[in-house]
Amino acid sequence: MRPVVELLQHISAEPVRFDPDRLHRLFRQLGERSAEAMLSRALEELAVRLSLCEDHWHAESWPDLQKCARSIIAISEQIGLTTLARVAGDVTGATARRDLAAVGATLARLVRIGERSLTAVWDLRDLSV
């Protein structure tokens, strides 16, 4: 059995996937300025909603947690954050089943993936400037 530290490093190293074609389509459809503004709003909204999901977890507000996770799916899909959308779907499913152990685990994963996804997109934007 691997040591706990090694397992935690493996978990935290999970790759963040996104669909660059989705971003390219947005920029073609909206134009550079509008797409930049939309992307900035989406990233800010994702950060807020990730925090709200944690708040709903602590308040044991399952319907609000489920709704918040669904909104993360919609925003993530809009800007091509495929891993984040998938994990938010896992949170939604676990919440619907009221599987609290799974909700806690998938929510922790959602926050990790969310933070790394936001950082990756911001870094990508910095490279394009």
CNS distance restraints for C-alpha pairs under 8 A (distance, minus, plus):
assign (resid   2 and name CA) (resid   6 and name CA) 6.45 0.50 0.50
assign (resid   2 and name CA) (resid   7 and name CA) 6.65 0.50 0.50
assign (resid   3 and name CA) (resid   7 and name CA) 6.49 0.50 0.50
assign (resid   4 and name CA) (resid   8 and name CA) 6.13 0.50 0.50
assign (resid   5 and name CA) (resid   9 and name CA) 6.19 0.50 0.50
assign (resid   6 and name CA) (resid  10 and name CA) 6.28 0.50 0.50
assign (resid   7 and name CA) (resid  11 and name CA) 6.24 0.50 0.50
assign (resid   8 and name CA) (resid  12 and name CA) 6.12 0.50 0.50
assign (resid   9 and name CA) (resid  13 and name CA) 6.08 0.50 0.50
assign (resid  10 and name CA) (resid  14 and name CA) 6.72 0.50 0.50
assign (resid  12 and name CA) (resid 112 and name CA) 7.48 0.50 0.50
assign (resid  16 and name CA) (resid  83 and name CA) 6.02 0.50 0.50
assign (resid  16 and name CA) (resid  84 and name CA) 7.75 0.50 0.50
assign (resid  16 and name CA) (resid 113 and name CA) 6.66 0.50 0.50
assign (resid  16 and name CA) (resid 116 and name CA) 6.95 0.50 0.50
assign (resid  16 and name CA) (resid 117 and name CA) 6.07 0.50 0.50
assign (resid  17 and name CA) (resid  81 and name CA) 6.44 0.50 0.50
assign (resid  17 and name CA) (resid  82 and name CA) 5.86 0.50 0.50
assign (resid  17 and name CA) (resid  83 and name CA) 5.29 0.50 0.50
assign (resid  17 and name CA) (resid 117 and name CA) 7.95 0.50 0.50
assign (resid  18 and name CA) (resid  80 and name CA) 5.18 0.50 0.50
assign (resid  18 and name CA) (resid  81 and name CA) 4.34 0.50 0.50
assign (resid  18 and name CA) (resid  82 and name CA) 5.06 0.50 0.50
assign (resid  18 and name CA) (resid  83 and name CA) 6.73 0.50 0.50
assign (resid  19 and name CA) (resid  23 and name CA) 7.14 0.50 0.50
assign (resid  19 and name CA) (resid  79 and name CA) 7.91 0.50 0.50
assign (resid  19 and name CA) (resid  80 and name CA) 4.57 0.50 0.50
assign (resid  19 and name CA) (resid  81 and name CA) 6.40 0.50 0.50
assign (resid  19 and name CA) (resid  82 and name CA) 6.62 0.50 0.50
assign (resid  20 and name CA) (resid  24 and name CA) 6.28 0.50 0.50
assign (resid  20 and name CA) (resid  80 and name CA) 6.64 0.50 0.50
assign (resid  21 and name CA) (resid  25 and name CA) 6.09 0.50 0.50
assign (resid  21 and name CA) (resid  80 and name CA) 7.75 0.50 0.50
assign (resid  22 and name CA) (resid  26 and name CA) 6.26 0.50 0.50
assign (resid  22 and name CA) (resid  78 and name CA) 7.51 0.50 0.50
assign (resid  22 and name CA) (resid  79 and name CA) 6.19 0.50 0.50
assign (resid  22 and name CA) (resid  80 and name CA) 5.25 0.50 0.50
assign (resid  23 and name CA) (resid  27 and name CA) 6.25 0.50 0.50
assign (resid  23 and name CA) (resid  79 and name CA) 5.88 0.50 0.50
assign (resid  23 and name CA) (resid  80 and name CA) 6.45 0.50 0.50
assign (resid  24 and name CA) (resid  28 and name CA) 6.20 0.50 0.50
assign (resid  25 and name CA) (resid  29 and name CA) 5.97 0.50 0.50
assign (resid  26 and name CA) (resid  30 and name CA) 5.81 0.50 0.50
assign (resid  26 and name CA) (resid  31 and name CA) 7.65 0.50 0.50
assign (resid  26 and name CA) (resid  35 and name CA) 6.13 0.50 0.50
assign (resid  26 and name CA) (resid  79 and name CA) 7.81 0.50 0.50
assign (resid  27 and name CA) (resid  31 and name CA) 5.03 0.50 0.50
assign (resid  27 and name CA) (resid  32 and name CA) 5.42 0.50 0.50
assign (resid  27 and name CA) (resid  34 and name CA) 7.86 0.50 0.50
assign (resid  27 and name CA) (resid  35 and name CA) 5.21 0.50 0.50
assign (resid  27 and name CA) (resid  36 and name CA) 7.86 0.50 0.50
assign (resid  28 and name CA) (resid  32 and name CA) 7.56 0.50 0.50
assign (resid  30 and name CA) (resid  34 and name CA) 5.52 0.50 0.50
assign (resid  30 and name CA) (resid  35 and name CA) 5.42 0.50 0.50
assign (resid  31 and name CA) (resid  35 and name CA) 5.88 0.50 0.50
assign (resid  32 and name CA) (resid  36 and name CA) 5.98 0.50 0.50
assign (resid  33 and name CA) (resid  37 and name CA) 6.21 0.50 0.50
assign (resid  34 and name CA) (resid  38 and name CA) 6.08 0.50 0.50
assign (resid  35 and name CA) (resid  39 and name CA) 5.93 0.50 0.50
assign (resid  36 and name CA) (resid  40 and name CA) 6.10 0.50 0.50
assign (resid  37 and name CA) (resid  41 and name CA) 6.24 0.50 0.50
assign (resid  38 and name CA) (resid  42 and name CA) 6.06 0.50 0.50
assign (resid  39 and name CA) (resid  43 and name CA) 6.14 0.50 0.50
assign (resid  39 and name CA) (resid  79 and name CA) 7.10 0.50 0.50
assign (resid  40 and name CA) (resid  44 and name CA) 6.20 0.50 0.50
assign (resid  41 and name CA) (resid  45 and name CA) 6.01 0.50 0.50
assign (resid  42 and name CA) (resid  46 and name CA) 6.07 0.50 0.50
assign (resid  42 and name CA) (resid  75 and name CA) 6.45 0.50 0.50
assign (resid  42 and name CA) (resid  79 and name CA) 7.74 0.50 0.50
assign (resid  43 and name CA) (resid  47 and name CA) 6.29 0.50 0.50
assign (resid  43 and name CA) (resid 118 and name CA) 6.46 0.50 0.50
assign (resid  44 and name CA) (resid  48 and name CA) 6.35 0.50 0.50
assign (resid  45 and name CA) (resid  49 and name CA) 6.07 0.50 0.50
assign (resid  46 and name CA) (resid  50 and name CA) 6.03 0.50 0.50
assign (resid  46 and name CA) (resid  72 and name CA) 6.33 0.50 0.50
assign (resid  46 and name CA) (resid  75 and name CA) 7.23 0.50 0.50
assign (resid  46 and name CA) (resid  76 and name CA) 7.86 0.50 0.50
assign (resid  46 and name CA) (resid 114 and name CA) 7.80 0.50 0.50
assign (resid  47 and name CA) (resid  51 and name CA) 6.48 0.50 0.50
assign (resid  47 and name CA) (resid 114 and name CA) 7.68 0.50 0.50
assign (resid  47 and name CA) (resid 115 and name CA) 7.77 0.50 0.50
assign (resid  47 and name CA) (resid 118 and name CA) 7.73 0.50 0.50
assign (resid  48 and name CA) (resid  52 and name CA) 6.21 0.50 0.50
assign (resid  49 and name CA) (resid  53 and name CA) 6.04 0.50 0.50
assign (resid  49 and name CA) (resid  68 and name CA) 6.38 0.50 0.50
assign (resid  49 and name CA) (resid  69 and name CA) 7.83 0.50 0.50
assign (resid  49 and name CA) (resid  71 and name CA) 7.92 0.50 0.50
assign (resid  49 and name CA) (resid  72 and name CA) 6.87 0.50 0.50
assign (resid  50 and name CA) (resid  54 and name CA) 6.60 0.50 0.50
assign (resid  50 and name CA) (resid  72 and name CA) 7.78 0.50 0.50
assign (resid  50 and name CA) (resid 110 and name CA) 7.81 0.50 0.50
assign (resid  50 and name CA) (resid 111 and name CA) 6.25 0.50 0.50
assign (resid  50 and name CA) (resid 114 and name CA) 7.16 0.50 0.50
assign (resid  51 and name CA) (resid  55 and name CA) 6.36 0.50 0.50
assign (resid  52 and name CA) (resid  56 and name CA) 6.12 0.50 0.50
assign (resid  52 and name CA) (resid  65 and name CA) 7.88 0.50 0.50
assign (resid  52 and name CA) (resid  68 and name CA) 7.24 0.50 0.50
assign (resid  53 and name CA) (resid  57 and name CA) 6.19 0.50 0.50
assign (resid  53 and name CA) (resid  64 and name CA) 7.92 0.50 0.50
assign (resid  53 and name CA) (resid  65 and name CA) 5.36 0.50 0.50
assign (resid  53 and name CA) (resid  68 and name CA) 6.07 0.50 0.50
assign (resid  53 and name CA) (resid  69 and name CA) 6.85 0.50 0.50
assign (resid  53 and name CA) (resid 107 and name CA) 7.81 0.50 0.50
assign (resid  54 and name CA) (resid  58 and name CA) 6.31 0.50 0.50
assign (resid  54 and name CA) (resid 107 and name CA) 7.54 0.50 0.50
assign (resid  55 and name CA) (resid  59 and name CA) 6.17 0.50 0.50
assign (resid  56 and name CA) (resid  60 and name CA) 5.88 0.50 0.50
assign (resid  56 and name CA) (resid  61 and name CA) 5.01 0.50 0.50
assign (resid  56 and name CA) (resid  62 and name CA) 6.93 0.50 0.50
assign (resid  56 and name CA) (resid  64 and name CA) 6.28 0.50 0.50
assign (resid  56 and name CA) (resid  65 and name CA) 5.25 0.50 0.50
assign (resid  57 and name CA) (resid  61 and name CA) 6.30 0.50 0.50
assign (resid  57 and name CA) (resid  62 and name CA) 7.11 0.50 0.50
assign (resid  57 and name CA) (resid  65 and name CA) 6.53 0.50 0.50
assign (resid  57 and name CA) (resid 104 and name CA) 7.86 0.50 0.50
assign (resid  61 and name CA) (resid  65 and name CA) 6.15 0.50 0.50
assign (resid  62 and name CA) (resid  66 and name CA) 6.06 0.50 0.50
assign (resid  62 and name CA) (resid  95 and name CA) 6.34 0.50 0.50
assign (resid  62 and name CA) (resid  98 and name CA) 7.90 0.50 0.50
assign (resid  63 and name CA) (resid  67 and name CA) 6.15 0.50 0.50
assign (resid  63 and name CA) (resid  95 and name CA) 7.99 0.50 0.50
assign (resid  64 and name CA) (resid  68 and name CA) 6.00 0.50 0.50
assign (resid  65 and name CA) (resid  69 and name CA) 6.10 0.50 0.50
assign (resid  65 and name CA) (resid  92 and name CA) 7.77 0.50 0.50
assign (resid  65 and name CA) (resid  95 and name CA) 7.52 0.50 0.50
assign (resid  66 and name CA) (resid  70 and name CA) 6.20 0.50 0.50
assign (resid  66 and name CA) (resid  91 and name CA) 7.27 0.50 0.50
assign (resid  66 and name CA) (resid  92 and name CA) 5.01 0.50 0.50
assign (resid  66 and name CA) (resid  95 and name CA) 6.11 0.50 0.50
assign (resid  66 and name CA) (resid  96 and name CA) 7.24 0.50 0.50
assign (resid  67 and name CA) (resid  71 and name CA) 6.33 0.50 0.50
assign (resid  67 and name CA) (resid  92 and name CA) 7.86 0.50 0.50
assign (resid  68 and name CA) (resid  72 and name CA) 6.42 0.50 0.50
assign (resid  69 and name CA) (resid  73 and name CA) 6.42 0.50 0.50
assign (resid  69 and name CA) (resid  88 and name CA) 5.23 0.50 0.50
assign (resid  69 and name CA) (resid  89 and name CA) 7.01 0.50 0.50
assign (resid  69 and name CA) (resid  91 and name CA) 6.61 0.50 0.50
assign (resid  69 and name CA) (resid  92 and name CA) 5.94 0.50 0.50
assign (resid  70 and name CA) (resid  74 and name CA) 6.50 0.50 0.50
assign (resid  70 and name CA) (resid  88 and name CA) 6.81 0.50 0.50
assign (resid  70 and name CA) (resid  89 and name CA) 6.93 0.50 0.50
assign (resid  70 and name CA) (resid  92 and name CA) 6.62 0.50 0.50
assign (resid  71 and name CA) (resid  75 and name CA) 6.27 0.50 0.50
assign (resid  72 and name CA) (resid  76 and name CA) 5.84 0.50 0.50
assign (resid  72 and name CA) (resid  84 and name CA) 7.83 0.50 0.50
assign (resid  72 and name CA) (resid  85 and name CA) 6.60 0.50 0.50
assign (resid  72 and name CA) (resid  88 and name CA) 6.42 0.50 0.50
assign (resid  73 and name CA) (resid  77 and name CA) 6.02 0.50 0.50
assign (resid  73 and name CA) (resid  84 and name CA) 7.25 0.50 0.50
assign (resid  73 and name CA) (resid  85 and name CA) 4.31 0.50 0.50
assign (resid  73 and name CA) (resid  86 and name CA) 7.27 0.50 0.50
assign (resid  73 and name CA) (resid  88 and name CA) 5.83 0.50 0.50
assign (resid  73 and name CA) (resid  89 and name CA) 6.65 0.50 0.50
assign (resid  74 and name CA) (resid  78 and name CA) 6.21 0.50 0.50
assign (resid  74 and name CA) (resid  85 and name CA) 7.40 0.50 0.50
assign (resid  75 and name CA) (resid  79 and name CA) 6.62 0.50 0.50
assign (resid  76 and name CA) (resid  80 and name CA) 5.92 0.50 0.50
assign (resid  76 and name CA) (resid  81 and name CA) 4.78 0.50 0.50
assign (resid  76 and name CA) (resid  82 and name CA) 6.71 0.50 0.50
assign (resid  76 and name CA) (resid  84 and name CA) 6.37 0.50 0.50
assign (resid  76 and name CA) (resid  85 and name CA) 5.33 0.50 0.50
assign (resid  77 and name CA) (resid  81 and name CA) 5.85 0.50 0.50
assign (resid  77 and name CA) (resid  82 and name CA) 6.27 0.50 0.50
assign (resid  77 and name CA) (resid  85 and name CA) 6.13 0.50 0.50
assign (resid  81 and name CA) (resid  85 and name CA) 6.29 0.50 0.50
assign (resid  81 and name CA) (resid 117 and name CA) 7.13 0.50 0.50
assign (resid  82 and name CA) (resid  86 and name CA) 6.17 0.50 0.50
assign (resid  83 and name CA) (resid  87 and name CA) 6.18 0.50 0.50
assign (resid  83 and name CA) (resid 113 and name CA) 7.50 0.50 0.50
assign (resid  84 and name CA) (resid  88 and name CA) 6.08 0.50 0.50
assign (resid  84 and name CA) (resid 110 and name CA) 6.73 0.50 0.50
assign (resid  84 and name CA) (resid 113 and name CA) 6.14 0.50 0.50
assign (resid  84 and name CA) (resid 114 and name CA) 6.08 0.50 0.50
assign (resid  84 and name CA) (resid 117 and name CA) 7.19 0.50 0.50
assign (resid  85 and name CA) (resid  89 and name CA) 6.23 0.50 0.50
assign (resid  86 and name CA) (resid  90 and name CA) 6.44 0.50 0.50
assign (resid  87 and name CA) (resid  91 and name CA) 6.41 0.50 0.50
assign (resid  87 and name CA) (resid 106 and name CA) 6.92 0.50 0.50
assign (resid  87 and name CA) (resid 109 and name CA) 7.34 0.50 0.50
assign (resid  87 and name CA) (resid 110 and name CA) 5.72 0.50 0.50
assign (resid  88 and name CA) (resid  92 and name CA) 6.25 0.50 0.50
assign (resid  88 and name CA) (resid 106 and name CA) 7.96 0.50 0.50
assign (resid  88 and name CA) (resid 107 and name CA) 7.82 0.50 0.50
assign (resid  88 and name CA) (resid 110 and name CA) 6.20 0.50 0.50
assign (resid  89 and name CA) (resid  93 and name CA) 6.17 0.50 0.50
assign (resid  90 and name CA) (resid  94 and name CA) 6.15 0.50 0.50
assign (resid  90 and name CA) (resid 106 and name CA) 6.46 0.50 0.50
assign (resid  91 and name CA) (resid  95 and name CA) 5.99 0.50 0.50
assign (resid  91 and name CA) (resid 102 and name CA) 7.80 0.50 0.50
assign (resid  91 and name CA) (resid 103 and name CA) 5.69 0.50 0.50
assign (resid  91 and name CA) (resid 106 and name CA) 5.44 0.50 0.50
assign (resid  91 and name CA) (resid 107 and name CA) 5.94 0.50 0.50
assign (resid  91 and name CA) (resid 110 and name CA) 7.67 0.50 0.50
assign (resid  92 and name CA) (resid  96 and name CA) 6.14 0.50 0.50
assign (resid  93 and name CA) (resid  97 and name CA) 6.38 0.50 0.50
assign (resid  94 and name CA) (resid  98 and name CA) 6.07 0.50 0.50
assign (resid  94 and name CA) (resid  99 and name CA) 5.40 0.50 0.50
assign (resid  94 and name CA) (resid 100 and name CA) 7.34 0.50 0.50
assign (resid  94 and name CA) (resid 102 and name CA) 5.77 0.50 0.50
assign (resid  94 and name CA) (resid 103 and name CA) 5.22 0.50 0.50
assign (resid  94 and name CA) (resid 106 and name CA) 7.90 0.50 0.50
assign (resid  95 and name CA) (resid  99 and name CA) 6.32 0.50 0.50
assign (resid  95 and name CA) (resid 100 and name CA) 7.22 0.50 0.50
assign (resid  95 and name CA) (resid 103 and name CA) 5.82 0.50 0.50
assign (resid  98 and name CA) (resid 103 and name CA) 7.63 0.50 0.50
assign (resid  99 and name CA) (resid 103 and name CA) 6.08 0.50 0.50
assign (resid 100 and name CA) (resid 104 and name CA) 6.05 0.50 0.50
assign (resid 101 and name CA) (resid 105 and name CA) 6.27 0.50 0.50
assign (resid 102 and name CA) (resid 106 and name CA) 5.88 0.50 0.50
assign (resid 103 and name CA) (resid 107 and name CA) 5.75 0.50 0.50
assign (resid 104 and name CA) (resid 108 and name CA) 6.15 0.50 0.50
assign (resid 105 and name CA) (resid 109 and name CA) 6.30 0.50 0.50
assign (resid 106 and name CA) (resid 110 and name CA) 5.96 0.50 0.50
assign (resid 107 and name CA) (resid 111 and name CA) 6.23 0.50 0.50
assign (resid 108 and name CA) (resid 112 and name CA) 6.33 0.50 0.50
assign (resid 109 and name CA) (resid 113 and name CA) 6.01 0.50 0.50
assign (resid 110 and name CA) (resid 114 and name CA) 5.71 0.50 0.50
assign (resid 111 and name CA) (resid 115 and name CA) 6.06 0.50 0.50
assign (resid 112 and name CA) (resid 116 and name CA) 6.32 0.50 0.50
assign (resid 113 and name CA) (resid 117 and name CA) 5.85 0.50 0.50
assign (resid 114 and name CA) (resid 118 and name CA) 6.08 0.50 0.50
assign (resid 115 and name CA) (resid 119 and name CA) 6.23 0.50 0.50
assign (resid 116 and name CA) (resid 120 and name CA) 6.05 0.50 0.50
assign (resid 117 and name CA) (resid 121 and name CA) 6.23 0.50 0.50
assign (resid 118 and name CA) (resid 122 and name CA) 6.16 0.50 0.50
assign (resid 119 and name CA) (resid 123 and name CA) 6.01 0.50 0.50
assign (resid 120 and name CA) (resid 124 and name CA) 6.08 0.50 0.50
assign (resid 121 and name CA) (resid 125 and name CA) 6.14 0.50 0.50
assign (resid 122 and name CA) (resid 126 and name CA) 6.23 0.50 0.50
assign (resid 123 and name CA) (resid 127 and name CA) 6.38 0.50 0.50
assign (resid 124 and name CA) (resid 128 and name CA) 6.55 0.50 0.50
assign (resid 125 and name CA) (resid 129 and name CA) 6.53 0.50 0.50
